[in-house]
Amino acid sequence: MTPVASTADLPAALRDDGFVVLRGVVPRATVDGVLARVEHAVEDHVRYLLGDGVIRDPCPDLPVERRLAAVYAQTDSVRPRKWYRCLFSEALHALVTAPRLLEALQALLGPDVVFNGDEQLVTKLPGCPRTAFPWHQDSQYYGRDAAEARVLTVWVPLVEAGLRNGCLEVIPGSHRWGLLPWSRDEHLNVRIPFDVTSRADPVALPMAPGDAVVLTHRTLHASGLNRSATVRWSVDLGYSAPGGVTSPAQRDAERALHRALLGNGRAPLWVVRDGVPAPESWADWQARRDGHGAPVWEA
C-alpha cells in the first residue's frame, strides 16, 4: 500500500491501491450525533417488532452497541443488514459535509463533489452470517449499465471496527481487474465465481470512529463474521463528480447510476458546487429530500 502523508498524495494512492484510509477526518461529535440517530432508528425498529409480536422485551436500557443483538436473540426472524433512509437528519448532513472529508474528496474527484443521496446504515450482528459480506465490487450492485460511472464509496465506522467484529478488508490493486462476473445468492449478496484472494492477498483495515476509507467502485472489499458480543455499526456513503466525463460510455453510465439511485427512492444531493468549499445547508437538504419516503430495513 502507498503511504498517504498529505492530501496531495491521495490521488496517487487511490490510483495505485484502489482505496485510501483517512484517519480522524470525522469529528467525534459528528460520529456521536449519527449514533444518536442510530438509536432513534433502532427504537423505531424495536417498536415495529413489538407491534408485530415478534419480540416481548424491547431491552430499552441497553446501549446502541448491544440492544439490537439482545432484541434479535428473542426471535428466529430474518436479521436486517442494511437500513435505508433511517439517517436522514442534520446529523447525517454533518457527517457527509465534514470539512476534512470533503477536502479529501475534492482532492480525489476534483472541485465539484456530489453526494449521491445513497446513505446506508449497515448493521453487523454478533455471530450472524447474514450480516457478513463476501468479496464484491460496488459496481456489481449498481448494475452493468453504470459500470463506467465515476463514483467513490466512503465507509465510516461508528464504533471500533477490528478483526474480531468484522472490519473492512480490501484487495489492493483489484480495481484494475475490470468488472468481474457475479451472481446473487439467497441473501442477495454478490457472489464472484472464483476465489479472488488467489490473485492477491487481502488487507484488513481496523478503524476507529472518526476514521473513513475511500474505495473506487471496482475495488474488491468484504467484511467477515462478527465474532464479538456487540453490534458493529457503520455507514456507507456514495460520492461522484458532475464533471470529468471523458466518453459517451461514461456519460451513459452516469445517467444509469442516477436512474438506479432515483429508482430506489434516493435523490442525489449537491454537496459542493462550482468548487465553492461551503456545502449546502441542512435546510437545503430538507427541501431537496422532501417526501423521500419511509425508512427501509433490508431483510
Backbone bond lengths (Angstrom), bond angles and torsions (degrees), N, CA, C in turn:
res aa  C-N    CA-C-N  psi(-1)  N-CA   C-N-CA  omega(-1)  CA-C   N-CA-C  phi
1 M - - - 1.455 - - 1.521 109.53 -
2 T 1.314 115.09 145.23 1.456 120.83 178.03 1.528 109.85 -81.81
3 P 1.348 119.11 123.81 1.465 118.98 177.45 1.525 110.69 -66.85
4 V 1.315 116.41 139.69 1.460 121.44 -179.17 1.514 108.19 -107.14
5 A 1.324 115.93 108.71 1.464 120.55 -176.82 1.517 112.35 -94.33
6 S 1.339 117.85 -25.72 1.454 120.69 -177.63 1.522 109.11 -155.89
7 T 1.335 115.66 171.62 1.460 120.44 178.44 1.522 111.61 -58.30
8 A 1.325 116.42 -34.54 1.466 120.46 -179.33 1.523 112.10 -63.67
9 D 1.348 117.53 -23.85 1.460 121.31 -178.88 1.536 112.68 -84.16
10 L 1.324 118.00 -10.95 1.459 120.79 -172.49 1.528 113.76 -61.98
11 P 1.347 120.04 -46.76 1.464 118.49 -178.23 1.522 113.48 -58.45
12 A 1.331 117.91 -41.13 1.458 120.64 179.27 1.526 111.41 -66.05
13 A 1.327 116.52 -39.84 1.463 120.11 179.04 1.526 110.97 -65.09
14 L 1.321 117.12 -42.26 1.460 120.10 178.55 1.526 110.47 -65.84
15 R 1.305 116.26 -40.69 1.466 120.42 178.99 1.527 111.11 -63.66
16 D 1.334 117.61 -40.14 1.458 121.43 -176.23 1.533 112.33 -77.91
17 D 1.315 116.69 -45.15 1.463 121.15 -170.66 1.525 114.47 -104.32
18 G 1.335 117.24 -23.38 1.461 119.92 -176.65 1.506 113.45 86.57
19 F 1.323 117.40 2.95 1.468 121.40 177.69 1.514 108.51 -159.94
20 V 1.331 115.40 158.50 1.459 121.40 171.17 1.522 108.30 -140.70
21 V 1.312 116.25 140.83 1.458 122.54 176.67 1.515 108.28 -98.33
22 L 1.322 116.28 129.66 1.463 122.98 -179.80 1.528 107.87 -113.24
23 R 1.295 116.74 113.79 1.464 120.75 -176.83 1.524 110.43 -90.76
24 G 1.329 115.81 129.28 1.457 121.97 172.18 1.512 115.05 64.47
25 V 1.347 118.43 31.51 1.466 120.08 -177.14 1.531 112.80 -87.52
26 V 1.326 117.19 -11.23 1.469 121.00 178.37 1.529 108.11 -113.05
27 P 1.329 119.09 122.48 1.468 120.58 179.71 1.522 111.94 -59.17
28 R 1.320 115.76 145.73 1.467 120.14 -179.68 1.528 111.39 -58.66
29 A 1.322 117.60 -36.89 1.463 120.16 179.20 1.532 110.89 -62.73
30 T 1.330 116.56 -34.55 1.465 120.09 177.82 1.515 110.73 -68.45
31 V 1.333 117.38 -43.44 1.468 120.90 176.33 1.522 110.06 -59.32
32 D 1.329 117.36 -44.88 1.462 120.93 -179.70 1.527 111.04 -62.22
33 G 1.340 116.75 -36.93 1.452 119.42 177.76 1.518 112.02 -64.09
34 V 1.335 117.06 -39.88 1.466 120.62 177.61 1.525 110.27 -68.10
35 L 1.333 117.03 -39.99 1.468 119.56 177.65 1.525 111.73 -61.79
36 A 1.333 116.97 -36.20 1.466 119.96 175.71 1.529 110.34 -62.64
37 R 1.324 116.06 -37.55 1.465 120.26 176.71 1.526 110.75 -68.36
38 V 1.338 117.11 -35.18 1.460 120.83 175.41 1.526 110.31 -62.61
39 E 1.325 116.10 -42.90 1.471 119.41 177.62 1.524 110.77 -58.48
40 H 1.320 116.60 -40.39 1.461 120.92 177.56 1.530 110.48 -62.93
41 A 1.335 116.84 -43.23 1.465 120.96 179.82 1.526 111.06 -65.26
42 V 1.335 116.92 -40.35 1.460 120.58 178.16 1.530 110.28 -63.64
43 E 1.328 116.28 -41.64 1.472 120.07 177.71 1.523 110.90 -58.73
44 D 1.318 117.00 -44.89 1.470 120.49 178.11 1.525 110.99 -61.74
45 H 1.332 116.45 -41.60 1.459 120.41 -178.57 1.529 111.08 -67.75
46 V 1.324 116.80 -40.40 1.461 120.18 178.63 1.530 110.54 -63.56
47 R 1.323 116.72 -40.54 1.473 119.36 176.67 1.520 111.09 -61.59
48 Y 1.327 116.68 -38.00 1.464 121.55 177.15 1.533 110.19 -62.09
49 L 1.338 117.20 -44.44 1.461 120.81 179.68 1.526 111.09 -66.61
50 L 1.337 116.72 -39.02 1.467 120.13 176.59 1.523 110.98 -63.11
51 G 1.323 116.35 -43.60 1.454 120.45 -179.11 1.509 112.77 -62.76
52 D 1.320 116.88 -31.11 1.463 121.27 178.75 1.523 112.57 -87.24
53 G 1.331 116.45 -0.83 1.462 119.77 179.88 1.512 113.91 72.49
54 V 1.331 117.10 18.62 1.467 120.94 -177.66 1.527 110.95 -76.45
55 I 1.335 116.73 -33.38 1.458 121.32 -179.81 1.532 108.77 -130.86
56 R 1.329 115.30 165.05 1.462 120.79 177.46 1.522 112.39 -114.22
57 D 1.327 116.81 -34.29 1.465 121.18 -176.50 1.527 109.02 -108.16
58 P 1.333 118.54 116.01 1.459 120.67 -179.85 1.526 113.94 -79.28
59 C 1.330 117.84 -5.21 1.478 122.86 176.97 1.532 111.38 50.56
60 P 1.323 118.41 51.85 1.470 120.68 -171.60 1.514 114.96 -67.29
61 D 1.331 118.66 -19.98 1.464 120.96 -174.33 1.530 113.23 -92.21
62 L 1.322 117.33 -1.79 1.458 119.59 -178.07 1.528 110.49 -84.78
63 P 1.326 117.95 146.98 1.469 121.28 177.80 1.524 110.80 -70.86
64 V 1.320 115.55 166.73 1.456 121.18 -174.20 1.534 111.68 -63.11
65 E 1.336 118.55 -24.81 1.459 120.88 179.27 1.524 112.51 -74.92
66 R 1.346 117.91 -14.12 1.469 120.53 -176.10 1.528 114.22 -122.94
67 R 1.327 117.58 -22.32 1.461 119.07 -168.09 1.520 113.40 -62.19
68 L 1.335 118.11 -49.21 1.458 119.92 -174.98 1.530 111.36 -64.38
69 A 1.329 116.94 -35.91 1.463 120.12 177.39 1.527 110.59 -62.77
70 A 1.339 116.81 -43.20 1.458 120.50 179.42 1.522 111.37 -66.81
71 V 1.305 117.03 -37.23 1.469 121.08 178.79 1.522 110.74 -64.38
72 Y 1.340 116.51 -47.77 1.459 119.19 -177.16 1.521 113.22 -76.62
73 A 1.336 118.19 -10.80 1.465 120.47 172.44 1.524 111.02 -68.00
74 Q 1.332 117.10 -14.10 1.465 121.82 -178.64 1.530 113.66 -89.22
75 T 1.315 117.95 -3.92 1.455 119.93 -171.96 1.527 111.49 -147.89
76 D 1.327 115.21 156.37 1.465 121.17 174.25 1.524 111.31 -96.17
77 S 1.327 117.44 8.94 1.456 120.79 -179.92 1.531 110.65 -59.93
78 V 1.330 115.18 154.36 1.467 120.86 179.96 1.519 110.16 -61.60
79 R 1.302 116.80 131.21 1.469 121.92 -178.58 1.529 111.18 -79.01
80 P 1.321 117.14 136.70 1.471 118.78 175.60 1.524 110.75 -74.59
81 R 1.337 115.53 149.94 1.462 120.49 -179.42 1.516 111.61 -116.57
82 K 1.332 116.17 -48.00 1.457 121.20 -177.95 1.525 108.83 -121.87
83 W 1.320 114.96 137.61 1.455 122.04 -178.99 1.525 107.56 -116.92
84 Y 1.318 116.46 120.55 1.464 121.69 -178.96 1.522 110.09 -104.27
85 R 1.332 116.02 144.33 1.467 123.97 174.14 1.527 112.75 61.90
86 C 1.317 116.99 19.60 1.468 120.36 178.22 1.523 112.65 -91.27
87 L 1.319 116.91 -18.00 1.459 120.54 -173.32 1.513 113.95 -103.60
88 F 1.335 118.18 -4.17 1.453 119.81 -174.29 1.520 109.96 -60.01
89 S 1.322 116.20 109.69 1.457 122.35 -170.43 1.520 108.60 -171.62
90 E 1.304 115.22 173.57 1.461 119.73 175.34 1.528 110.99 -63.55
91 A 1.347 116.20 -29.58 1.463 119.89 177.23 1.526 111.08 -65.24
92 L 1.336 116.92 -41.54 1.461 119.85 176.92 1.524 110.63 -64.75
93 H 1.317 116.85 -41.38 1.462 120.36 177.75 1.522 110.76 -56.96
94 A 1.336 116.42 -42.74 1.466 120.00 179.88 1.524 111.17 -64.71
95 L 1.332 117.14 -35.92 1.464 120.59 178.52 1.529 111.05 -68.44
96 V 1.318 116.19 -50.96 1.464 120.99 -175.40 1.521 111.81 -64.08
97 T 1.322 116.84 -30.86 1.460 121.23 -177.06 1.532 112.63 -105.82
98 A 1.336 117.59 19.33 1.467 120.37 177.89 1.533 108.78 -54.26
99 P 1.328 119.00 125.56 1.471 121.42 -170.50 1.525 114.94 -55.01
100 R 1.328 117.96 -45.26 1.469 119.19 -177.84 1.523 111.33 -70.12
101 L 1.333 117.43 -32.31 1.457 120.53 175.68 1.522 110.35 -66.31
102 L 1.337 117.25 -45.87 1.461 120.11 178.60 1.528 111.53 -63.51
103 E 1.322 116.91 -36.17 1.462 120.08 177.57 1.532 110.27 -59.93
104 A 1.335 116.14 -43.34 1.464 120.36 178.89 1.524 111.03 -66.08
105 L 1.324 116.94 -40.89 1.462 120.39 -178.58 1.523 111.19 -67.77
106 Q 1.328 117.59 -36.37 1.462 119.19 175.95 1.530 111.21 -65.12
107 A 1.324 116.78 -34.14 1.461 119.45 176.19 1.526 111.08 -65.40
108 L 1.342 116.76 -30.16 1.462 121.42 -175.74 1.524 113.29 -92.05
109 L 1.332 117.27 -34.43 1.462 121.19 -174.00 1.524 113.38 -108.16
110 G 1.304 117.38 -16.26 1.451 120.74 -173.08 1.519 110.17 106.22
111 P 1.325 118.13 178.32 1.468 121.26 -172.58 1.524 114.03 -66.81
112 D 1.340 117.88 -26.35 1.465 120.70 -178.59 1.516 109.40 -99.35
113 V 1.324 117.10 115.07 1.461 122.44 -176.54 1.517 109.31 -123.56
114 V 1.325 116.10 134.32 1.464 122.35 179.62 1.519 109.29 -116.14
115 F 1.313 116.15 132.55 1.464 120.79 167.62 1.518 107.07 -87.68
116 N 1.333 116.79 127.21 1.463 120.76 -171.58 1.524 114.44 -79.07
117 G 1.324 117.71 -1.59 1.457 119.38 178.17 1.515 113.23 71.37
118 D 1.340 116.96 19.02 1.464 120.01 -175.14 1.530 111.98 -112.35
119 E 1.328 116.10 44.59 1.457 118.87 -179.53 1.533 110.65 -64.66
120 Q 1.315 115.63 139.68 1.461 121.93 177.38 1.520 108.51 -130.20
121 L 1.308 116.14 125.96 1.447 121.97 172.13 1.522 106.89 -90.35
122 V 1.324 116.82 121.94 1.466 121.49 -174.57 1.521 109.23 -110.64
123 T 1.339 115.33 129.22 1.455 120.86 177.84 1.520 109.17 -111.91
124 K 1.322 116.43 129.20 1.467 121.66 175.60 1.524 106.91 -115.80
125 L 1.326 115.03 103.90 1.454 120.99 -175.27 1.526 111.30 -82.23
126 P 1.326 117.98 148.37 1.470 120.89 -179.56 1.526 111.97 -58.54
127 G 1.331 115.93 129.64 1.453 121.77 174.14 1.506 115.76 65.56
128 C 1.332 118.71 17.07 1.465 121.75 -174.00 1.533 110.29 -106.21
129 P 1.344 118.33 107.59 1.465 120.06 -179.54 1.525 113.36 -60.67
130 R 1.329 118.25 -28.26 1.463 120.71 -179.02 1.525 112.12 -64.31
131 T 1.316 116.82 -25.65 1.462 119.17 -178.21 1.531 112.08 -99.29
132 A 1.337 115.91 14.19 1.467 120.80 166.80 1.525 107.34 -95.70
133 F 1.308 117.39 147.20 1.461 121.28 -176.58 1.523 109.67 -120.29
134 P 1.344 117.78 122.15 1.466 120.41 179.34 1.525 111.42 -72.23
135 W 1.322 115.59 175.05 1.460 120.68 -178.84 1.521 111.01 -60.63
136 H 1.338 115.55 132.75 1.458 120.35 -179.25 1.528 110.07 -158.85
137 Q 1.319 114.42 164.94 1.464 123.30 170.24 1.521 106.86 -112.07
138 D 1.323 117.57 139.56 1.461 119.14 -179.12 1.526 112.05 -63.01
139 S 1.333 117.54 -28.07 1.463 120.03 176.51 1.527 111.66 -58.01
140 Q 1.320 116.44 -29.95 1.462 119.71 -179.86 1.527 111.50 -66.54
141 Y 1.330 116.68 -31.79 1.462 120.40 177.02 1.522 111.86 -79.89
142 Y 1.331 117.53 -31.30 1.458 119.80 178.60 1.523 111.82 -71.24
143 G 1.343 117.20 -26.00 1.455 120.77 -179.45 1.514 112.24 106.50
144 R 1.323 116.21 156.75 1.467 121.23 -175.55 1.527 111.93 -62.57
145 D 1.329 117.94 -35.82 1.459 119.94 -176.64 1.526 112.07 -65.50
146 A 1.339 116.73 -23.85 1.465 120.84 -178.36 1.527 112.26 -100.44
147 A 1.326 117.12 14.20 1.459 120.42 -171.21 1.522 113.33 -63.60
148 E 1.332 118.44 -27.28 1.457 120.98 -177.38 1.532 112.81 -95.84
149 A 1.310 118.49 3.58 1.468 121.19 -178.51 1.533 110.14 -66.74
150 R 1.330 115.25 144.36 1.465 120.78 175.69 1.521 108.42 -86.90
151 V 1.304 116.67 101.22 1.459 120.23 -177.87 1.522 108.38 -142.56
152 L 1.320 115.59 140.66 1.452 121.77 176.91 1.522 109.19 -118.11
153 T 1.323 115.98 140.99 1.458 121.90 173.34 1.523 108.55 -99.70
154 V 1.319 116.00 133.36 1.464 121.39 173.76 1.527 107.62 -112.96
155 W 1.315 115.66 120.32 1.468 122.06 -178.96 1.522 108.43 -104.89
156 V 1.330 116.28 124.79 1.464 121.93 -174.01 1.525 109.40 -124.92
157 P 1.331 119.05 115.33 1.464 119.96 174.80 1.524 110.69 -76.88
158 L 1.307 115.88 139.53 1.466 120.87 176.85 1.525 111.67 -98.57
159 V 1.326 116.33 -13.99 1.466 123.23 174.85 1.527 106.65 -133.53
160 E 1.311 117.01 171.59 1.465 119.83 176.24 1.528 109.37 -57.33
161 A 1.319 116.63 132.01 1.461 122.17 179.51 1.523 108.09 -121.82
162 G 1.327 115.98 111.01 1.458 121.07 -178.02 1.516 111.16 -130.25
163 L 1.310 116.38 -171.58 1.453 120.93 -178.27 1.525 111.67 -62.34
164 R 1.319 117.14 -35.98 1.463 119.86 -175.21 1.527 112.36 -69.78
165 N 1.334 118.01 -38.12 1.468 118.66 -176.52 1.530 112.83 -103.16
166 G 1.333 116.94 15.79 1.464 119.00 170.68 1.508 114.90 86.99
167 C 1.338 116.96 55.79 1.455 119.61 178.09 1.525 110.55 -68.43
168 L 1.312 115.87 168.02 1.452 121.24 178.94 1.530 110.33 -67.22
169 E 1.344 115.60 142.19 1.455 122.51 172.51 1.528 108.63 -123.64
170 V 1.306 116.94 145.75 1.462 121.85 -179.54 1.524 109.49 -133.93
171 I 1.332 115.66 160.95 1.463 121.36 172.42 1.525 106.95 -113.88
172 P 1.332 117.69 104.76 1.462 120.35 -178.62 1.531 111.55 -57.63
173 G 1.327 115.59 136.16 1.453 121.09 177.89 1.509 115.22 83.79
174 S 1.328 118.18 -6.37 1.467 120.64 -175.65 1.525 112.66 -69.95
175 H 1.322 117.56 -15.03 1.467 119.72 178.15 1.520 111.76 -67.63
176 R 1.328 116.73 -13.70 1.464 120.38 178.22 1.525 112.69 -91.58
177 W 1.325 118.59 3.56 1.463 121.82 -177.51 1.523 112.89 -86.09
178 G 1.314 117.32 -1.03 1.456 120.12 -176.69 1.521 111.48 80.05
179 L 1.320 115.55 179.80 1.464 120.84 178.46 1.520 108.56 -78.90
180 L 1.330 117.06 116.42 1.459 122.11 -174.18 1.528 110.95 -83.86
181 P 1.335 117.74 153.63 1.469 120.64 176.56 1.524 110.45 -66.53
182 W 1.316 116.79 151.63 1.459 120.69 -179.15 1.523 110.61 -158.25
183 S 1.320 114.00 165.76 1.460 122.44 170.30 1.522 106.94 -144.35
184 R 1.321 116.36 171.52 1.467 120.64 179.53 1.524 109.97 -103.21
185 D 1.344 116.34 140.14 1.454 119.90 176.90 1.528 110.80 -93.69
186 E 1.335 116.16 -170.97 1.467 120.25 -176.27 1.519 112.73 -65.84
187 H 1.332 117.87 -19.16 1.461 121.74 177.20 1.528 112.06 -96.35
188 L 1.338 117.19 7.65 1.473 124.82 -176.72 1.522 112.25 69.49
189 N 1.325 116.78 12.79 1.450 120.65 173.84 1.524 110.04 -73.49
190 V 1.327 115.59 146.37 1.456 120.75 170.22 1.530 108.75 -69.86
191 R 1.327 115.28 135.57 1.457 120.91 174.57 1.530 109.10 -126.09
192 I 1.314 117.22 126.15 1.461 123.33 177.83 1.525 107.78 -94.15
193 P 1.340 118.52 132.00 1.476 120.67 -169.62 1.524 115.24 -79.16
194 F 1.320 118.78 28.54 1.458 121.43 172.81 1.527 107.37 -159.02
195 D 1.321 115.32 165.81 1.462 121.38 -177.73 1.521 109.45 -80.68
196 V 1.311 116.98 103.30 1.466 120.15 -176.92 1.525 111.75 -67.05
197 T 1.335 117.81 -23.94 1.460 119.82 -179.44 1.525 112.11 -73.99
198 S 1.348 117.23 -8.40 1.466 119.29 174.65 1.524 111.45 -75.19
199 R 1.340 117.00 -16.65 1.461 121.02 179.94 1.529 112.61 -88.98
200 A 1.319 116.21 -32.24 1.468 120.87 -178.45 1.519 108.30 -161.55
201 D 1.321 115.62 157.09 1.461 120.60 -177.70 1.529 111.04 -81.82
202 P 1.340 117.25 134.60 1.466 119.65 175.43 1.518 111.51 -75.61
203 V 1.319 114.48 160.51 1.462 122.20 178.22 1.523 108.00 -126.55
204 A 1.321 117.20 128.72 1.458 122.03 175.90 1.528 109.24 -83.77
205 L 1.335 115.93 144.88 1.459 121.39 -177.13 1.532 110.66 -123.15
206 P 1.323 118.45 78.00 1.466 119.27 173.08 1.529 109.66 -60.10
207 M 1.330 116.46 136.14 1.453 119.97 -175.34 1.521 109.80 -143.40
208 A 1.323 114.60 156.84 1.456 122.44 179.36 1.523 109.68 -111.73
209 P 1.334 117.52 159.02 1.470 119.45 173.13 1.525 110.02 -55.65
210 G 1.322 115.98 132.34 1.462 121.03 -174.75 1.513 112.33 105.64
211 D 1.352 116.86 -21.04 1.455 121.24 175.02 1.537 109.38 -84.41
212 A 1.329 115.56 167.64 1.460 121.43 174.47 1.525 107.66 -153.99
213 V 1.321 115.89 155.63 1.458 120.34 171.91 1.519 107.69 -126.15
214 V 1.321 116.34 136.64 1.460 122.84 178.27 1.524 107.76 -106.16
215 L 1.348 116.16 129.95 1.460 122.61 -178.53 1.521 109.91 -122.74
216 T 1.329 117.11 144.41 1.452 118.85 168.46 1.528 108.49 -73.19
217 H 1.331 115.99 167.23 1.463 119.89 -177.01 1.530 112.43 -73.35
218 R 1.344 117.73 -7.20 1.464 120.13 179.20 1.527 113.37 -116.66
219 T 1.308 117.76 5.38 1.466 120.90 178.82 1.520 109.61 -75.96
220 L 1.318 116.57 124.07 1.462 120.69 179.10 1.526 110.11 -70.15
221 H 1.330 115.53 130.19 1.458 120.39 177.71 1.529 109.42 -147.74
222 A 1.321 114.77 162.06 1.459 121.51 -176.47 1.518 108.07 -158.66
223 S 1.329 115.55 168.84 1.467 120.58 169.68 1.519 107.79 -147.02
224 G 1.324 115.55 134.58 1.456 120.88 -172.32 1.512 113.95 -87.66
225 L 1.315 114.39 -166.11 1.462 122.16 -178.47 1.527 110.69 -67.79
226 N 1.315 115.58 140.24 1.465 121.62 174.38 1.525 107.99 -82.16
227 R 1.318 116.15 109.72 1.467 121.09 -177.95 1.536 112.30 -100.65
228 S 1.319 116.34 13.60 1.465 120.39 177.38 1.527 109.31 -96.31
229 A 1.325 116.18 -175.93 1.468 121.14 179.43 1.517 112.34 -99.47
230 T 1.332 117.65 2.77 1.464 120.96 -175.78 1.524 110.62 -122.30
231 V 1.327 115.31 162.70 1.460 121.75 -179.61 1.532 109.04 -81.52
232 R 1.326 116.30 135.04 1.454 120.51 174.76 1.522 108.63 -98.85
233 W 1.338 116.58 109.18 1.462 122.84 -179.26 1.535 109.72 -97.71
234 S 1.317 116.36 138.33 1.455 120.91 174.95 1.524 109.24 -149.61
235 V 1.328 115.98 168.17 1.461 122.15 -179.52 1.524 108.74 -128.04
236 D 1.332 116.17 135.31 1.466 122.56 171.65 1.527 108.46 -104.27
237 L 1.324 116.03 130.94 1.463 121.92 178.02 1.528 108.79 -125.38
238 G 1.324 117.06 140.94 1.454 121.09 178.15 1.518 111.60 -112.78
239 Y 1.324 116.46 131.99 1.462 122.10 178.97 1.531 108.97 -128.26
240 S 1.316 115.82 150.27 1.456 120.52 174.78 1.522 108.89 -146.83
241 A 1.339 115.98 178.49 1.469 121.74 -179.02 1.519 109.09 -122.44
242 P 1.339 118.12 132.05 1.466 119.94 -179.73 1.512 113.34 -72.80
243 G 1.342 116.93 -19.41 1.462 120.62 179.38 1.514 110.98 -104.80
244 G 1.311 115.28 -176.65 1.456 119.95 175.00 1.512 114.92 82.47
245 V 1.337 118.65 9.93 1.464 120.62 177.21 1.527 108.52 -70.43
246 T 1.318 116.36 126.01 1.462 120.32 -172.18 1.519 114.56 -110.10
247 S 1.337 118.39 -4.97 1.457 119.99 -176.75 1.520 110.05 -156.94
248 P 1.345 118.05 158.86 1.473 120.41 174.24 1.526 112.29 -58.11
249 A 1.335 117.76 -35.75 1.464 120.64 179.37 1.524 110.93 -63.52
250 Q 1.334 115.72 -40.35 1.463 118.91 178.92 1.525 111.01 -68.87
251 R 1.332 117.31 -39.43 1.462 120.15 177.34 1.529 110.66 -61.40
252 D 1.329 117.55 -43.51 1.460 121.15 178.38 1.530 110.66 -63.98
253 A 1.337 116.39 -36.68 1.460 120.24 179.33 1.526 111.27 -66.62
254 E 1.348 116.60 -39.56 1.470 119.88 177.19 1.529 110.25 -61.25
255 R 1.314 117.06 -42.01 1.460 120.59 178.87 1.522 110.89 -65.06
256 A 1.331 116.63 -40.60 1.463 120.23 179.01 1.522 111.14 -64.53
257 L 1.332 116.70 -38.93 1.458 120.69 177.78 1.517 110.69 -60.85
258 H 1.325 117.38 -48.22 1.460 120.94 -178.16 1.523 111.18 -67.53
259 R 1.335 118.10 -34.05 1.465 119.88 174.84 1.524 110.36 -63.19
260 A 1.334 115.83 -41.97 1.464 119.52 179.54 1.520 111.17 -63.35
261 L 1.340 117.34 -42.17 1.460 120.69 179.82 1.514 111.30 -66.02
262 L 1.336 116.57 -45.57 1.459 120.39 -179.87 1.517 110.96 -66.28
263 G 1.327 116.81 -34.22 1.451 120.43 179.13 1.506 113.29 -66.49
264 N 1.341 116.84 -22.80 1.455 121.65 176.90 1.528 112.15 -93.07
265 G 1.322 116.54 11.56 1.455 119.82 177.63 1.503 114.20 81.70
266 R 1.337 117.67 17.19 1.460 121.28 179.81 1.517 108.60 -109.05
267 A 1.297 117.17 143.53 1.462 121.03 -177.85 1.523 110.16 -115.34
268 P 1.332 118.60 121.59 1.472 118.83 176.47 1.528 111.17 -57.24
269 L 1.308 116.04 137.87 1.464 122.05 -175.39 1.524 109.36 -125.46
270 W 1.338 116.49 129.49 1.454 119.49 176.26 1.524 110.44 -69.93
271 V 1.306 115.66 135.26 1.455 121.22 175.79 1.523 110.56 -107.77
272 V 1.329 116.73 -48.08 1.457 121.90 178.59 1.519 107.11 -129.13
273 R 1.338 116.82 127.13 1.457 120.67 -176.84 1.523 110.17 -117.17
274 D 1.326 115.87 133.75 1.469 121.78 174.76 1.524 112.68 55.01
275 G 1.323 115.31 30.19 1.456 118.72 176.92 1.513 114.64 76.91
276 V 1.316 119.23 3.51 1.463 121.30 178.82 1.530 107.84 -76.48
277 P 1.332 118.27 126.23 1.455 119.28 -172.55 1.523 114.70 -71.80
278 A 1.332 118.78 -12.49 1.465 119.95 -179.48 1.530 110.14 -84.23
279 P 1.328 119.10 118.88 1.460 120.95 -179.50 1.521 111.35 -75.40
280 E 1.320 114.95 169.13 1.459 119.71 174.65 1.518 109.94 -62.01
281 S 1.298 116.00 154.30 1.461 121.09 -178.47 1.528 110.20 -80.59
282 W 1.322 114.05 168.20 1.461 119.54 175.56 1.526 110.18 -62.27
283 A 1.321 118.25 -36.27 1.469 121.15 177.68 1.531 110.48 -62.12
284 D 1.329 117.15 -39.51 1.460 120.47 176.08 1.523 110.62 -60.51
285 W 1.314 115.77 -43.21 1.471 120.66 179.58 1.524 111.09 -60.88
286 Q 1.309 115.98 -46.06 1.466 119.04 -179.24 1.521 110.97 -58.05
287 A 1.313 116.55 -41.30 1.459 120.45 179.56 1.528 110.83 -64.96
288 R 1.324 117.15 -39.74 1.464 120.59 -178.59 1.524 112.04 -70.73
289 R 1.322 117.08 -35.10 1.452 119.84 -174.70 1.520 113.15 -101.49
290 D 1.324 118.16 16.19 1.468 120.86 179.21 1.521 109.15 -56.72
291 G 1.316 116.66 126.39 1.456 120.49 179.35 1.524 112.99 74.58
292 H 1.345 117.09 32.28 1.473 119.22 -176.32 1.522 113.05 -74.94
293 G 1.313 118.98 -8.26 1.455 120.48 174.00 1.517 112.99 108.39
294 A 1.341 114.43 167.12 1.449 121.33 -178.44 1.530 110.56 -78.43
295 P 1.337 117.09 158.17 1.458 119.65 176.67 1.527 112.11 -60.60
296 V 1.325 115.41 150.49 1.464 121.92 178.00 1.515 108.07 -127.86
297 W 1.352 116.12 131.91 1.459 121.33 174.13 1.519 106.55 -107.23
298 E 1.315 116.71 114.68 1.464 119.97 -177.08 1.528 110.12 -74.40
299 A 1.321 116.49 121.77 1.469 120.78 -177.72 1.514 111.02 -82.61
